[in-house]
Amino acid sequence: MVKSDDVFITYKEVKRFSYWIWLIIAPISILMWVGAFTQIIMGKPFGSKPANDITLLILWVIFGIIFPAAFYSIKYKIELNSERLLIGLLPFYKKKIRLDEIGSCKVVSINPLLEFGGWGLRFNGQKVGLMVKGNKGIEIILKNKEIYVIASERMEELYEQLNLKITN
């Protein structure tokens, strides 16, 4: 157990996006680095219709630095303590749910692509989904009828602890 804000954390899971996302991001980033180096540093035009240096510099900053750094900084976090459940796709989204707001929870199989249109933070019109990896998760139904589906690699452990806390 870890202590945070004078409350013991009984469950914590932190994940990042799978390696496959880097198979998409890396080639784009590498292309921008090669293009910027070739044209701006070496002074040779990059490509058959090279962009001007300012445009290439802007593209390099966006796709060669900011884009990869942003994806690297994204963390999927689930944290449970005696008072609340925190779910988030940091630094973009963080939801703190007090345990007394939870009506029920259940284990579910999920298909992020079919049910939510992909991974990450998703909304399908009825439910909010937070998924980075896996096809199993927990559906949390709040007393106000909001529904959250969170994927977890340690789903059984999370479900057991969460269910124990909301039924006591």
Secondary structure, DSSP 8 states (H G I E B T S, - for coil): -EEETTEEEEEEEEE---THHHHHHHHHHHHHHHHHIIIIIS----SSS---HHHHHHHIIIIIIIHHHHHHH-EEEEEEESSEEEEEEETTEEEEEEGGGEEEEEEEE--IIIIISSSEEEE-SS-EEEESS-SEEEEEEETTS-EEEEE-TTHHHHHHHHHHHHH-
